[in-house]
Amino acid sequence: MNTLRNRVQLIGNLGSDPEIINLEDGKKIAKFSIATNETYKNAQGDKIESTCW
């Protein structure tokens, strides 16, 4: 059987400390908020900075 493996790299700033949740079967889940920043120039040449959570 083939093993599929996915990889994601998130680059940004943490909004708060990660929350670790222990599941009944012994597995763990980490929940966290992350902010990413985007900088670009609009049609008028103005620098626009945008943050998305």
PQR file of N, CA, C, O and H, with PARSE charges and radii, in Angstrom:
ATOM      1  N   MET A   1       0.845  -1.178   0.000 -0.4000 1.5000
ATOM      2  CA  MET A   1       0.000   0.000   0.000 -0.0000 2.0000
ATOM      3  C   MET A   1       0.890   1.240   0.000  0.5500 1.7000
ATOM      4  O   MET A   1       1.869   1.301   0.743 -0.5500 1.4000
ATOM      5  N   ASN A   2       0.555   2.224  -0.828 -0.4000 1.5000
ATOM      6  CA  ASN A   2       1.304   3.475  -0.878 -0.0000 2.0000
ATOM      7  C   ASN A   2       0.948   4.346   0.309  0.5500 1.7000
ATOM      8  O   ASN A   2      -0.204   4.393   0.741 -0.5500 1.4000
ATOM      9  H   ASN A   2      -0.241   2.175  -1.432  0.4000 1.0000
ATOM     10  N   THR A   3       1.945   5.031   0.827 -0.4000 1.5000
ATOM     11  CA  THR A   3       1.727   5.955   1.931 -0.0000 2.0000
ATOM     12  C   THR A   3       1.736   7.371   1.382  0.5500 1.7000
ATOM     13  O   THR A   3       2.720   7.805   0.783 -0.5500 1.4000
ATOM     14  H   THR A   3       2.880   4.993   0.476  0.4000 1.0000
ATOM     15  N   LEU A   4       0.652   8.081   1.585 -0.4000 1.5000
ATOM     16  CA  LEU A   4       0.569   9.468   1.158 -0.0000 2.0000
ATOM     17  C   LEU A   4       1.023  10.365   2.293  0.5500 1.7000
ATOM     18  O   LEU A   4       0.705  10.121   3.457 -0.5500 1.4000
ATOM     19  H   LEU A   4      -0.147   7.728   2.071  0.4000 1.0000
ATOM     20  N   ARG A   5       1.760  11.393   1.952 -0.4000 1.5000
ATOM     21  CA  ARG A   5       2.231  12.323   2.962 -0.0000 2.0000
ATOM     22  C   ARG A   5       2.072  13.736   2.412  0.5500 1.7000
ATOM     23  O   ARG A   5       2.597  14.067   1.350 -0.5500 1.4000
ATOM     24  H   ARG A   5       2.018  11.591   1.006  0.4000 1.0000
ATOM     25  N   ASN A   6       1.353  14.544   3.139 -0.4000 1.5000
ATOM     26  CA  ASN A   6       1.156  15.936   2.764 -0.0000 2.0000
ATOM     27  C   ASN A   6       1.984  16.810   3.682  0.5500 1.7000
ATOM     28  O   ASN A   6       2.205  16.486   4.849 -0.5500 1.4000
ATOM     29  H   ASN A   6       0.926  14.275   4.002  0.4000 1.0000
ATOM     30  N   ARG A   7       2.441  17.932   3.128 -0.4000 1.5000
ATOM     31  CA  ARG A   7       3.266  18.847   3.920 -0.0000 2.0000
ATOM     32  C   ARG A   7       2.780  20.269   3.665  0.5500 1.7000
ATOM     33  O   ARG A   7       2.563  20.675   2.523 -0.5500 1.4000
ATOM     34  H   ARG A   7       2.262  18.195   2.180  0.4000 1.0000
ATOM     35  N   VAL A   8       2.613  21.015   4.755 -0.4000 1.5000
ATOM     36  CA  VAL A   8       2.179  22.410   4.680 -0.0000 2.0000
ATOM     37  C   VAL A   8       3.136  23.234   5.518  0.5500 1.7000
ATOM     38  O   VAL A   8       3.493  22.849   6.631 -0.5500 1.4000
ATOM     39  H   VAL A   8       2.789  20.685   5.682  0.4000 1.0000
ATOM     40  N   GLN A   9       3.555  24.382   4.972 -0.4000 1.5000
ATOM     41  CA  GLN A   9       4.422  25.286   5.714 -0.0000 2.0000
ATOM     42  C   GLN A   9       3.700  26.623   5.831  0.5500 1.7000
ATOM     43  O   GLN A   9       3.420  27.285   4.832 -0.5500 1.4000
ATOM     44  H   GLN A   9       3.266  24.695   4.067  0.4000 1.0000
ATOM     45  N   LEU A  10       3.402  27.007   7.074 -0.4000 1.5000
ATOM     46  CA  LEU A  10       2.727  28.271   7.358 -0.0000 2.0000
ATOM     47  C   LEU A  10       3.738  29.241   7.947  0.5500 1.7000
ATOM     48  O   LEU A  10       4.425  28.920   8.917 -0.5500 1.4000
ATOM     49  H   LEU A  10       3.629  26.469   7.886  0.4000 1.0000
ATOM     50  N   ILE A  11       3.827  30.426   7.360 -0.4000 1.5000
ATOM     51  CA  ILE A  11       4.766  31.430   7.845 -0.0000 2.0000
ATOM     52  C   ILE A  11       3.969  32.651   8.276  0.5500 1.7000
ATOM     53  O   ILE A  11       3.233  33.233   7.480 -0.5500 1.4000
ATOM     54  H   ILE A  11       3.269  30.686   6.572  0.4000 1.0000
ATOM     55  N   GLY A  12       4.117  33.034   9.527 -0.4000 1.5000
ATOM     56  CA  GLY A  12       3.376  34.177  10.050 -0.0000 2.0000
ATOM     57  C   GLY A  12       3.700  34.374  11.518  0.5500 1.7000
ATOM     58  O   GLY A  12       4.742  33.935  12.006 -0.5500 1.4000
ATOM     59  H   GLY A  12       4.716  32.562  10.174  0.4000 1.0000
ATOM     60  N   ASN A  13       2.790  35.043  12.215 -0.4000 1.5000
ATOM     61  CA  ASN A  13       2.952  35.330  13.638 -0.0000 2.0000
ATOM     62  C   ASN A  13       1.828  34.672  14.429  0.5500 1.7000
ATOM     63  O   ASN A  13       0.664  34.730  14.034 -0.5500 1.4000
ATOM     64  H   ASN A  13       1.944  35.400  11.819  0.4000 1.0000
ATOM     65  N   LEU A  14       2.185  34.044  15.551 -0.4000 1.5000
ATOM     66  CA  LEU A  14       1.181  33.423  16.406 -0.0000 2.0000
ATOM     67  C   LEU A  14       0.376  34.491  17.134  0.5500 1.7000
ATOM     68  O   LEU A  14       0.930  35.471  17.632 -0.5500 1.4000
ATOM     69  H   LEU A  14       3.131  33.997  15.872  0.4000 1.0000
ATOM     70  N   GLY A  15      -0.947  34.289  17.191 -0.4000 1.5000
ATOM     71  CA  GLY A  15      -1.809  35.228  17.900 -0.0000 2.0000
ATOM     72  C   GLY A  15      -1.862  34.946  19.387  0.5500 1.7000
ATOM     73  O   GLY A  15      -2.106  35.854  20.182 -0.5500 1.4000
ATOM     74  H   GLY A  15      -1.397  33.493  16.787  0.4000 1.0000
ATOM     75  N   SER A  16      -1.636  33.695  19.776 -0.4000 1.5000
ATOM     76  CA  SER A  16      -1.627  33.298  21.182 -0.0000 2.0000
ATOM     77  C   SER A  16      -0.886  31.968  21.296  0.5500 1.7000
ATOM     78  O   SER A  16      -0.499  31.381  20.286 -0.5500 1.4000
ATOM     79  H   SER A  16      -1.438  32.957  19.130  0.4000 1.0000
ATOM     80  N   ASP A  17      -0.691  31.496  22.522 -0.4000 1.5000
ATOM     81  CA  ASP A  17      -0.029  30.208  22.715 -0.0000 2.0000
ATOM     82  C   ASP A  17      -0.886  29.088  22.141  0.5500 1.7000
ATOM     83  O   ASP A  17      -2.113  29.150  22.216 -0.5500 1.4000
ATOM     84  H   ASP A  17      -1.006  31.973  23.343  0.4000 1.0000
ATOM     85  N   PRO A  18      -0.249  28.051  21.561 -0.5600 1.5000
ATOM     86  CA  PRO A  18      -1.024  26.912  21.035  0.2800 2.0000
ATOM     87  C   PRO A  18      -1.794  26.208  22.153  0.5500 1.7000
ATOM     88  O   PRO A  18      -1.337  26.129  23.294 -0.5500 1.4000
ATOM     89  N   GLU A  19      -2.963  25.703  21.798 -0.4000 1.5000
ATOM     90  CA  GLU A  19      -3.796  24.932  22.731 -0.0000 2.0000
ATOM     91  C   GLU A  19      -3.658  23.461  22.350  0.5500 1.7000
ATOM     92  O   GLU A  19      -3.977  23.082  21.222 -0.5500 1.4000
ATOM     93  H   GLU A  19      -3.335  25.766  20.872  0.4000 1.0000
ATOM     94  N   ILE A  20      -3.185  22.627  23.280 -0.4000 1.5000
ATOM     95  CA  ILE A  20      -2.996  21.205  23.034 -0.0000 2.0000
ATOM     96  C   ILE A  20      -4.211  20.452  23.576  0.5500 1.7000
ATOM     97  O   ILE A  20      -4.574  20.602  24.743 -0.5500 1.4000
ATOM     98  H   ILE A  20      -2.926  22.934  24.196  0.4000 1.0000
ATOM     99  N   ILE A  21      -4.833  19.642  22.717 -0.4000 1.5000
ATOM    100  CA  ILE A  21      -6.010  18.854  23.098 -0.0000 2.0000
ATOM    101  C   ILE A  21      -5.634  17.379  23.035  0.5500 1.7000
ATOM    102  O   ILE A  21      -5.137  16.909  22.011 -0.5500 1.4000
ATOM    103  H   ILE A  21      -4.537  19.520  21.770  0.4000 1.0000
ATOM    104  N   ASN A  22      -5.865  16.645  24.121 -0.4000 1.5000
ATOM    105  CA  ASN A  22      -5.617  15.205  24.166 -0.0000 2.0000
ATOM    106  C   ASN A  22      -6.905  14.468  23.823  0.5500 1.7000
ATOM    107  O   ASN A  22      -7.928  14.661  24.480 -0.5500 1.4000
ATOM    108  H   ASN A  22      -6.269  17.026  24.953  0.4000 1.0000
ATOM    109  N   LEU A  23      -6.856  13.624  22.793 -0.4000 1.5000
ATOM    110  CA  LEU A  23      -8.014  12.831  22.396 -0.0000 2.0000
ATOM    111  C   LEU A  23      -8.061  11.534  23.197  0.5500 1.7000
ATOM    112  O   LEU A  23      -7.069  11.137  23.809 -0.5500 1.4000
ATOM    113  H   LEU A  23      -6.026  13.468  22.259  0.4000 1.0000
ATOM    114  N   GLU A  24      -9.215  10.880  23.188 -0.4000 1.5000
ATOM    115  CA  GLU A  24      -9.403   9.658  23.972 -0.0000 2.0000
ATOM    116  C   GLU A  24      -8.492   8.520  23.513  0.5500 1.7000
ATOM    117  O   GLU A  24      -8.107   7.675  24.322 -0.5500 1.4000
ATOM    118  H   GLU A  24     -10.020  11.202  22.690  0.4000 1.0000
ATOM    119  N   ASP A  25      -8.147   8.489  22.234 -0.4000 1.5000
ATOM    120  CA  ASP A  25      -7.311   7.389  21.729 -0.0000 2.0000
ATOM    121  C   ASP A  25      -5.812   7.661  21.907  0.5500 1.7000
ATOM    122  O   ASP A  25      -4.985   6.916  21.382 -0.5500 1.4000
ATOM    123  H   ASP A  25      -8.460   9.176  21.578  0.4000 1.0000
ATOM    124  N   GLY A  26      -5.456   8.724  22.642 -0.4000 1.5000
ATOM    125  CA  GLY A  26      -4.062   9.019  22.925 -0.0000 2.0000
ATOM    126  C   GLY A  26      -3.417   9.995  21.957  0.5500 1.7000
ATOM    127  O   GLY A  26      -2.291  10.433  22.191 -0.5500 1.4000
ATOM    128  H   GLY A  26      -6.128   9.330  23.068  0.4000 1.0000
ATOM    129  N   LYS A  27      -4.098  10.346  20.882 -0.4000 1.5000
ATOM    130  CA  LYS A  27      -3.551  11.299  19.926 -0.0000 2.0000
ATOM    131  C   LYS A  27      -3.727  12.719  20.453  0.5500 1.7000
ATOM    132  O   LYS A  27      -4.543  12.971  21.339 -0.5500 1.4000
ATOM    133  H   LYS A  27      -5.013   9.990  20.693  0.4000 1.0000
ATOM    134  N   LYS A  28      -2.949  13.638  19.894 -0.4000 1.5000
ATOM    135  CA  LYS A  28      -3.016  15.037  20.319 -0.0000 2.0000
ATOM    136  C   LYS A  28      -3.295  15.927  19.123  0.5500 1.7000
ATOM    137  O   LYS A  28      -2.915  15.617  17.994 -0.5500 1.4000
ATOM    138  H   LYS A  28      -2.286  13.434  19.174  0.4000 1.0000
ATOM    139  N   ILE A  29      -3.966  17.041  19.391 -0.4000 1.5000
ATOM    140  CA  ILE A  29      -4.248  18.053  18.379 -0.0000 2.0000
ATOM    141  C   ILE A  29      -3.776  19.389  18.935  0.5500 1.7000
ATOM    142  O   ILE A  29      -3.986  19.687  20.111 -0.5500 1.4000
ATOM    143  H   ILE A  29      -4.275  17.293  20.308  0.4000 1.0000
ATOM    144  N   ALA A  30      -3.136  20.195  18.086 -0.4000 1.5000
ATOM    145  CA  ALA A  30      -2.719  21.539  18.481 -0.0000 2.0000
ATOM    146  C   ALA A  30      -3.576  22.545  17.721  0.5500 1.7000
ATOM    147  O   ALA A  30      -3.695  22.469  16.498 -0.5500 1.4000
ATOM    148  H   ALA A  30      -2.966  19.953  17.131  0.4000 1.0000
ATOM    149  N   LYS A  31      -4.175  23.490  18.451 -0.4000 1.5000
ATOM    150  CA  LYS A  31      -4.964  24.566  17.846 -0.0000 2.0000
ATOM    151  C   LYS A  31      -4.239  25.879  18.084  0.5500 1.7000
ATOM    152  O   LYS A  31      -3.771  26.149  19.190 -0.5500 1.4000
ATOM    153  H   LYS A  31      -4.079  23.552  19.444  0.4000 1.0000
ATOM    154  N   PHE A  32      -4.147  26.702  17.030 -0.4000 1.5000
ATOM    155  CA  PHE A  32      -3.497  27.998  17.174 -0.0000 2.0000
ATOM    156  C   PHE A  32      -4.000  28.939  16.101  0.5500 1.7000
ATOM    157  O   PHE A  32      -4.492  28.517  15.055 -0.5500 1.4000
ATOM    158  H   PHE A  32      -4.527  26.482  16.131  0.4000 1.0000
ATOM    159  N   SER A  33      -3.866  30.231  16.385 -0.4000 1.5000
ATOM    160  CA  SER A  33      -4.213  31.242  15.384 -0.0000 2.0000
ATOM    161  C   SER A  33      -2.914  31.823  14.840  0.5500 1.7000
ATOM    162  O   SER A  33      -1.942  31.994  15.576 -0.5500 1.4000
ATOM    163  H   SER A  33      -3.466  30.574  17.235  0.4000 1.0000
ATOM    164  N   ILE A  34      -2.907  32.123  13.546 -0.4000 1.5000
ATOM    165  CA  ILE A  34      -1.718  32.647  12.903 -0.0000 2.0000
ATOM    166  C   ILE A  34      -2.116  33.815  12.010  0.5500 1.7000
ATOM    167  O   ILE A  34      -3.128  33.760  11.310 -0.5500 1.4000
ATOM    168  H   ILE A  34      -3.696  31.984  12.948  0.4000 1.0000
ATOM    169  N   ALA A  35      -1.316  34.862  12.043 -0.4000 1.5000
ATOM    170  CA  ALA A  35      -1.547  36.038  11.202 -0.0000 2.0000
ATOM    171  C   ALA A  35      -0.495  36.056  10.097  0.5500 1.7000
ATOM    172  O   ALA A  35       0.695  35.885  10.358 -0.5500 1.4000
ATOM    173  H   ALA A  35      -0.494  34.906  12.612  0.4000 1.0000
ATOM    174  N   THR A  36      -0.944  36.264   8.866 -0.4000 1.5000
ATOM    175  CA  THR A  36      -0.029  36.397   7.741 -0.0000 2.0000
ATOM    176  C   THR A  36      -0.129  37.810   7.192  0.5500 1.7000
ATOM    177  O   THR A  36      -1.207  38.404   7.185 -0.5500 1.4000
ATOM    178  H   THR A  36      -1.911  36.403   8.653  0.4000 1.0000
ATOM    179  N   ASN A  37       0.973  38.339   6.740 -0.4000 1.5000
ATOM    180  CA  ASN A  37       1.030  39.702   6.225 -0.0000 2.0000
ATOM    181  C   ASN A  37       1.262  39.690   4.714  0.5500 1.7000
ATOM    182  O   ASN A  37       1.969  38.833   4.183 -0.5500 1.4000
ATOM    183  H   ASN A  37       1.849  37.856   6.745  0.4000 1.0000
ATOM    184  N   GLU A  38       0.659  40.651   4.044 -0.4000 1.5000
ATOM    185  CA  GLU A  38       0.829  40.813   2.606 -0.0000 2.0000
ATOM    186  C   GLU A  38       1.088  42.287   2.322  0.5500 1.7000
ATOM    187  O   GLU A  38       0.380  43.152   2.840 -0.5500 1.4000
ATOM    188  H   GLU A  38       0.085  41.348   4.474  0.4000 1.0000
ATOM    189  N   THR A  39       2.087  42.579   1.511 -0.4000 1.5000
ATOM    190  CA  THR A  39       2.408  43.952   1.132 -0.0000 2.0000
ATOM    191  C   THR A  39       2.432  44.032  -0.389  0.5500 1.7000
ATOM    192  O   THR A  39       3.047  43.198  -1.054 -0.5500 1.4000
ATOM    193  H   THR A  39       2.662  41.877   1.090  0.4000 1.0000
ATOM    194  N   TYR A  40       1.759  45.040  -0.931 -0.4000 1.5000
ATOM    195  CA  TYR A  40       1.730  45.228  -2.383 -0.0000 2.0000
ATOM    196  C   TYR A  40       1.461  46.697  -2.690  0.5500 1.7000
ATOM    197  O   TYR A  40       1.131  47.480  -1.799 -0.5500 1.4000
ATOM    198  H   TYR A  40       1.259  45.717  -0.390  0.4000 1.0000
ATOM    199  N   LYS A  41       1.607  47.055  -3.948 -0.4000 1.5000
ATOM    200  CA  LYS A  41       1.305  48.420  -4.391 -0.0000 2.0000
ATOM    201  C   LYS A  41       0.047  48.386  -5.253  0.5500 1.7000
ATOM    202  O   LYS A  41      -0.114  47.508  -6.101 -0.5500 1.4000
ATOM    203  H   LYS A  41       1.876  46.419  -4.672  0.4000 1.0000
ATOM    204  N   ASN A  42      -0.846  49.357  -5.024 -0.4000 1.5000
ATOM    205  CA  ASN A  42      -2.072  49.419  -5.814 -0.0000 2.0000
ATOM    206  C   ASN A  42      -1.796  50.156  -7.126  0.5500 1.7000
ATOM    207  O   ASN A  42      -0.656  50.516  -7.417 -0.5500 1.4000
ATOM    208  H   ASN A  42      -0.715  50.070  -4.335  0.4000 1.0000
ATOM    209  N   ALA A  43      -2.846  50.374  -7.906 -0.4000 1.5000
ATOM    210  CA  ALA A  43      -2.709  50.989  -9.220 -0.0000 2.0000
ATOM    211  C   ALA A  43      -2.141  52.409  -9.144  0.5500 1.7000
ATOM    212  O   ALA A  43      -1.513  52.872 -10.097 -0.5500 1.4000
ATOM    213  H   ALA A  43      -3.772  50.081  -7.670  0.4000 1.0000
ATOM    214  N   GLN A  44      -2.352  53.097  -8.036 -0.4000 1.5000
ATOM    215  CA  GLN A  44      -1.845  54.455  -7.865 -0.0000 2.0000
ATOM    216  C   GLN A  44      -0.395  54.472  -7.339  0.5500 1.7000
ATOM    217  O   GLN A  44       0.196  55.542  -7.197 -0.5500 1.4000
ATOM    218  H   GLN A  44      -2.862  52.721  -7.262  0.4000 1.0000
ATOM    219  N   GLY A  45       0.165  53.311  -7.057 -0.4000 1.5000
ATOM    220  CA  GLY A  45       1.534  53.222  -6.553 -0.0000 2.0000
ATOM    221  C   GLY A  45       1.652  53.313  -5.051  0.5500 1.7000
ATOM    222  O   GLY A  45       2.761  53.363  -4.520 -0.5500 1.4000
ATOM    223  H   GLY A  45      -0.316  52.441  -7.172  0.4000 1.0000
ATOM    224  N   ASP A  46       0.512  53.335  -4.345 -0.4000 1.5000
ATOM    225  CA  ASP A  46       0.530  53.386  -2.876 -0.0000 2.0000
ATOM    226  C   ASP A  46       0.848  52.005  -2.307  0.5500 1.7000
ATOM    227  O   ASP A  46       0.355  50.991  -2.800 -0.5500 1.4000
ATOM    228  H   ASP A  46      -0.389  53.295  -4.777  0.4000 1.0000
ATOM    229  N   LYS A  47       1.680  51.981  -1.257 -0.4000 1.5000
ATOM    230  CA  LYS A  47       2.015  50.729  -0.592 -0.0000 2.0000
ATOM    231  C   LYS A  47       0.864  50.325   0.318  0.5500 1.7000
ATOM    232  O   LYS A  47       0.443  51.104   1.174 -0.5500 1.4000
ATOM    233  H   LYS A  47       2.080  52.805  -0.856  0.4000 1.0000
ATOM    234  N   ILE A  48       0.355  49.114   0.135 -0.4000 1.5000
ATOM    235  CA  ILE A  48      -0.762  48.597   0.926 -0.0000 2.0000
ATOM    236  C   ILE A  48      -0.239  47.412   1.746  0.5500 1.7000
ATOM    237  O   ILE A  48       0.389  46.497   1.213 -0.5500 1.4000
ATOM    238  H   ILE A  48       0.697  48.482  -0.560  0.4000 1.0000
ATOM    239  N   GLU A  49      -0.514  47.451   3.062 -0.4000 1.5000
ATOM    240  CA  GLU A  49      -0.164  46.338   3.952 -0.0000 2.0000
ATOM    241  C   GLU A  49      -1.454  45.740   4.500  0.5500 1.7000
ATOM    242  O   GLU A  49      -2.314  46.459   5.009 -0.5500 1.4000
ATOM    243  H   GLU A  49      -1.024  48.194   3.496  0.4000 1.0000
ATOM    244  N   SER A  50      -1.581  44.433   4.394 -0.4000 1.5000
ATOM    245  CA  SER A  50      -2.800  43.761   4.824 -0.0000 2.0000
ATOM    246  C   SER A  50      -2.429  42.568   5.708  0.5500 1.7000
ATOM    247  O   SER A  50      -1.509  41.815   5.385 -0.5500 1.4000
ATOM    248  H   SER A  50      -0.882  43.849   3.980  0.4000 1.0000
ATOM    249  N   THR A  51      -3.142  42.399   6.819 -0.4000 1.5000
ATOM    250  CA  THR A  51      -2.939  41.259   7.719 -0.0000 2.0000
ATOM    251  C   THR A  51      -4.213  40.413   7.740  0.5500 1.7000
ATOM    252  O   THR A  51      -5.315  40.928   7.932 -0.5500 1.4000
ATOM    253  H   THR A  51      -3.889  43.010   7.081  0.4000 1.0000
ATOM    254  N   CYS A  52      -4.042  39.116   7.541 -0.4000 1.5000
ATOM    255  CA  CYS A  52      -5.168  38.165   7.582 -0.0000 2.0000
ATOM    256  C   CYS A  52      -4.946  37.172   8.717  0.5500 1.7000
ATOM    257  O   CYS A  52      -3.842  36.655   8.890 -0.5500 1.4000
ATOM    258  H   CYS A  52      -3.147  38.697   7.385  0.4000 1.0000
ATOM    259  N   TRP A  53      -5.998  36.909   9.488 -0.4000 1.5000
ATOM    260  CA  TRP A  53      -5.927  35.920  10.574 -0.0000 2.0000
ATOM    261  C   TRP A  53      -6.503  34.621  10.108  0.5500 1.7000
ATOM    262  O   TRP A  53      -6.541  33.654  10.869 -0.5500 1.4000
ATOM    263  H   TRP A  53      -6.894  37.329   9.347  0.4000 1.0000
TER
END
